Each structure stands twice: as C-alpha cells, then as structure tokens.
C-alpha cells in the first residue's frame, strides 16, 4: 500500500526489486494508474486475487490505522528503520 512512481522512494524501489525477482506484485495507491507496468488499485478492497503479503509504505501513524482496518496486515516496524534510512 502506498506504491509510488517516484524511483527514489522505498515504495517504488522495493516493488521494483520484487518484480525483478519474478514476484507478482499488486500495487495500491489511491491515485490508481500504472506503476512499473502494473495496474495500481485504489484500495485493498478492489483487489480480486489472493494476497499473501502486504507491504505498507505509509508513515507509522497511518500504517497503524491501515493495520487496524485490515486485520490480515501485521506491522513489522517503522519502514525507515527497516530500509536503513
């Protein structure tokens, strides 16, 4: 969630890496559109396929709210800490 078209953001770099390793990526951003050649869904509820993992690229306060709304999402930590930024 929070996919970005900005190639300098983790929300673009990580999906790009996963895609390059042949993972199927499903991108979510309220703006929709296309990123990395993939359709971007406006929300999780629009996805009509099974989802195994959700990477949330949002500030910590927003990520907590998203996790509360979608119980299958678990938070591993602050994205900036995990990305080494």
Secondary structure in CASP SS format (residue, H / E / C, confidence):
PFRMAT SS
TARGET T0000
AUTHOR 0000-0000-0000
METHOD secondary structure of the structure
MODEL  1
X C 1.00
X C 1.00
X C 1.00
X C 1.00
X C 1.00
X C 1.00
X C 1.00
X C 1.00
X C 1.00
X H 1.00
X H 1.00
X H 1.00
X H 1.00
X H 1.00
X H 1.00
X H 1.00
X H 1.00
X H 1.00
X H 1.00
X H 1.00
X C 1.00
X C 1.00
X C 1.00
X C 1.00
X C 1.00
X C 1.00
X E 1.00
X E 1.00
X C 1.00
X C 1.00
X C 1.00
X C 1.00
X C 1.00
X E 1.00
X E 1.00
X C 1.00
X C 1.00
X E 1.00
X E 1.00
X E 1.00
X E 1.00
X C 1.00
X C 1.00
X H 1.00
X H 1.00
X H 1.00
X C 1.00
X C 1.00
X C 1.00
X C 1.00
X C 1.00
X C 1.00
X C 1.00
X C 1.00
X C 1.00
X C 1.00
X C 1.00
X C 1.00
X C 1.00
X H 1.00
X H 1.00
X H 1.00
X H 1.00
X H 1.00
X H 1.00
X H 1.00
X H 1.00
X H 1.00
X H 1.00
X C 1.00
X C 1.00
X C 1.00
X C 1.00
X C 1.00
X C 1.00
X C 1.00
X C 1.00
X C 1.00
X H 1.00
X H 1.00
X H 1.00
X H 1.00
X C 1.00
X C 1.00
X C 1.00
END
